[in-house]
Amino acid sequence: MGVGRFVYTPILPLMHTQAGLSAGAGASLATANYIGYLLGALSGILVPALVRSAFVLRCSLFVLTATLAAMPTTHSTAAWFVLRLSAGIASALIFVIAVSSLLSHLREHPAHLPGWAFGGVGAGIALSGLLVLALRTGSDWQTAWWASAALCAVLAAVSWTLCPEEAPAPTGTVAAARPKVRTHRWFSALFVSYTLEGIGYIVAGTFLAAAIGQSSAGWVGSGAWVLVGLAAVPSSAVWARLGRRWSRPDLLVAALVIQAVGIALPALTGAVAAALMSAVLFGATFIGVSTLALAAGAHLRFPRSVALLTAGYSVGQIIGPLVVAPLLRHGYHQALILAAVVVLTAAVAAGVLRIGFPHRMGTVVRHGVPGPRCAPADGAPASTDRS
């Protein structure tokens, strides 16, 4: 999924210079992918059987690979739009199925172990970035797409036998001690923060490599995107470990502020060191923010919290490229500054969580026996928060 969804970012500069793709059309193709991702995520929510289907997983792996291979066969923006839309749907289904399988099979393991698996997205970003970087000098944009399709096919073959989550077996009555405190205000702040993060993160996630490439040597943009992926690999596990010492609201605010700094750096200076630092800061936080936000939502036990947060985040991803599209006539720097401001606003919203946040929400009772909190079933690692 890391390759199929995010390889567009390092290939985008090549399509601008070699395929005649305008900045506005590039933003539209990014939006198509995010619309598809929202549709795929909603499908997994509305039809839970899809999440437990090996057939759906394999079809999605095939479709994702096929869309990458089809990109260089046409110069039609409309066709590209459909292909990136389809890739978004397939990416979301792969992610939902893989995460459900992961959390189902590793439920009794420490939270940092699923965190490393979440880092697979970062590994896909790094591999695709390295691939485009290696092909940049001697090949064209079409070769880059074909090579990424081949890489995706190899990873799909390795993923082919992944066992989805099994259907839940009928059990006896499961009762949970519900908190008497109302959690609406905290969840509302979290929802606003995570939706704003979706807007700000996706602008950087789409245009960071192109923005760095505008003011640096040709290799720096692609190299920075590789660093984003490498920094993302351990990030979820690291943030999960930090959750043993600090509360999620504190960590969420810190991660968002760090991410805002990373997004703004390339717009403030053209120095190579700043560009590479930007990549590290962004890569180290964007998956971590998702992990922290989803875990906080599950901790608050707000009805369908993770589904609502995911929907808000996905809508934010659709809005982001559309909001900055008018700014792209003057390059990418203004868009990055705006994205950094949006992420800082998300940090302010997350700061509301720190005011009286209910760190202890009770224990789960199974058949009358108290036990530890369950791992969230729809995307957040199990809680290890001891605060």
GIURRA-V670816 format. One record per residue. N is the residue number from 1. RES is the residue in one letter. OMEGA is omega as a letter, one per 40 degrees, with the letter a starting at -180 (NA if undefined). NEAR is the number of other C-alpha atoms within 12 Angstrom. Layout:
n = [N	N]
res = [RES	RES]
omega = [OMEGA	OMEGA]
near = [NEAR	NEAR]
//
This chain:
n = [1	2	3	4	5	6	7	8	9	10	11	12	13	14	15	16	17	18	19	20	21	22	23	24	25	26	27	28	29	30	31	32	33	34	35	36	37	38	39	40	41	42	43	44	45	46	47	48	49	50	51	52	53	54	55	56	57	58	59	60	61	62	63	64	65	66	67	68	69	70	71	72	73	74	75	76	77	78	79	80	81	82	83	84	85	86	87	88	89	90	91	92	93	94	95	96	97	98	99	100	101	102	103	104	105	106	107	108	109	110	111	112	113	114	115	116	117	118	119	120	121	122	123	124	125	126	127	128	129	130	131	132	133	134	135	136	137	138	139	140	141	142	143	144	145	146	147	148	149	150	151	152	153	154	155	156	157	158	159	160	161	162	163	164	165	166	167	168	169	170	171	172	173	174	175	176	177	178	179	180	181	182	183	184	185	186	187	188	189	190	191	192	193	194	195	196	197	198	199	200	201	202	203	204	205	206	207	208	209	210	211	212	213	214	215	216	217	218	219	220	221	222	223	224	225	226	227	228	229	230	231	232	233	234	235	236	237	238	239	240	241	242	243	244	245	246	247	248	249	250	251	252	253	254	255	256	257	258	259	260	261	262	263	264	265	266	267	268	269	270	271	272	273	274	275	276	277	278	279	280	281	282	283	284	285	286	287	288	289	290	291	292	293	294	295	296	297	298	299	300	301	302	303	304	305	306	307	308	309	310	311	312	313	314	315	316	317	318	319	320	321	322	323	324	325	326	327	328	329	330	331	332	333	334	335	336	337	338	339	340	341	342	343	344	345	346	347	348	349	350	351	352	353	354	355	356	357	358	359	360	361	362	363	364	365	366	367	368	369	370	371	372	373	374	375	376	377	378	379	380	381	382	383	384	385	386	387]
res = [M	G	V	G	R	F	V	Y	T	P	I	L	P	L	M	H	T	Q	A	G	L	S	A	G	A	G	A	S	L	A	T	A	N	Y	I	G	Y	L	L	G	A	L	S	G	I	L	V	P	A	L	V	R	S	A	F	V	L	R	C	S	L	F	V	L	T	A	T	L	A	A	M	P	T	T	H	S	T	A	A	W	F	V	L	R	L	S	A	G	I	A	S	A	L	I	F	V	I	A	V	S	S	L	L	S	H	L	R	E	H	P	A	H	L	P	G	W	A	F	G	G	V	G	A	G	I	A	L	S	G	L	L	V	L	A	L	R	T	G	S	D	W	Q	T	A	W	W	A	S	A	A	L	C	A	V	L	A	A	V	S	W	T	L	C	P	E	E	A	P	A	P	T	G	T	V	A	A	A	R	P	K	V	R	T	H	R	W	F	S	A	L	F	V	S	Y	T	L	E	G	I	G	Y	I	V	A	G	T	F	L	A	A	A	I	G	Q	S	S	A	G	W	V	G	S	G	A	W	V	L	V	G	L	A	A	V	P	S	S	A	V	W	A	R	L	G	R	R	W	S	R	P	D	L	L	V	A	A	L	V	I	Q	A	V	G	I	A	L	P	A	L	T	G	A	V	A	A	A	L	M	S	A	V	L	F	G	A	T	F	I	G	V	S	T	L	A	L	A	A	G	A	H	L	R	F	P	R	S	V	A	L	L	T	A	G	Y	S	V	G	Q	I	I	G	P	L	V	V	A	P	L	L	R	H	G	Y	H	Q	A	L	I	L	A	A	V	V	V	L	T	A	A	V	A	A	G	V	L	R	I	G	F	P	H	R	M	G	T	V	V	R	H	G	V	P	G	P	R	C	A	P	A	D	G	A	P	A	S	T	D	R	S]
omega = [i	i	a	a	a	i	i	a	i	i	a	i	i	i	i	a	a	a	i	a	i	i	i	i	i	i	i	i	i	i	i	a	a	i	i	i	i	i	i	i	i	i	i	i	a	i	a	a	i	a	a	a	i	i	i	i	a	i	a	i	i	a	a	i	a	a	i	a	a	a	a	a	a	i	a	i	i	i	i	i	a	a	i	i	i	i	i	i	a	i	a	i	i	a	a	i	a	a	i	i	a	a	i	a	a	a	a	a	i	a	a	a	i	i	i	i	i	i	i	i	i	i	i	i	a	a	a	i	i	a	a	i	i	a	a	a	a	a	a	a	a	i	i	i	i	i	i	i	i	i	i	i	i	a	i	i	i	a	a	a	i	a	i	i	i	i	a	i	i	a	i	a	i	a	i	i	a	i	i	a	i	a	a	a	i	i	i	i	i	a	i	a	a	i	i	i	i	i	a	a	a	i	i	a	a	a	a	a	i	i	i	i	a	a	a	i	a	a	a	a	i	i	i	a	i	i	i	a	a	i	a	a	a	a	a	i	a	i	i	i	i	i	i	a	a	a	i	i	i	a	a	i	a	a	a	i	i	i	i	i	a	i	a	a	a	i	a	a	i	a	a	a	i	i	a	i	i	a	a	a	i	a	a	a	a	i	i	i	i	i	a	a	a	i	i	i	i	i	i	i	i	a	i	a	a	i	i	i	i	i	i	i	a	i	i	i	i	a	a	a	i	a	a	a	i	a	a	i	a	a	a	a	i	i	i	i	i	i	i	i	i	i	i	i	i	i	i	i	i	i	i	a	a	a	i	a	a	a	i	a	i	a	i	a	i	i	i	a	i	i	a	i	i	i	i	a	a	i	a	i	i	a	i	a	a	a	NA]
near = [46	42	45	52	47	44	51	47	47	48	50	42	37	37	31	25	19	20	25	18	24	22	33	27	27	38	43	32	39	43	41	37	42	44	37	33	39	39	29	36	38	29	25	35	29	14	17	25	23	33	39	30	28	25	21	34	40	32	24	37	42	32	32	46	40	29	39	45	30	30	39	29	20	20	18	18	26	18	19	33	29	27	36	40	35	39	49	45	39	43	45	43	45	47	39	44	42	42	40	40	31	38	37	31	23	26	28	21	19	23	35	34	28	39	41	32	32	41	37	33	39	41	34	36	43	36	36	44	42	33	33	45	35	24	25	31	16	12	19	25	37	29	28	39	40	30	35	46	36	27	32	39	28	18	29	31	17	13	25	23	17	27	26	33	29	21	17	14	7	7	10	11	12	17	18	21	21	20	18	13	19	18	27	20	23	33	37	25	31	48	39	34	42	47	39	40	53	42	41	50	49	45	50	53	47	45	49	53	49	44	45	44	36	29	25	25	19	24	30	36	42	45	40	46	51	41	35	49	42	34	36	40	36	32	40	41	35	31	44	42	31	29	32	21	16	22	34	42	42	32	36	45	35	32	41	46	33	31	43	42	36	42	53	40	34	43	35	24	23	24	21	25	20	26	40	35	31	44	45	35	37	47	43	37	47	48	47	46	48	43	47	49	54	45	44	50	46	37	41	39	34	28	17	22	33	38	30	30	41	40	32	31	37	40	35	36	40	39	31	41	41	31	26	37	31	20	23	27	17	16	26	37	33	29	41	45	33	33	44	40	29	38	46	34	30	41	39	30	32	41	29	25	35	27	17	16	29	28	31	25	28	22	23	24	19	18	13	14	14	16	17	22	31	31	33	33	34	36	45	43	49	38	45	35	32	18	18]
//
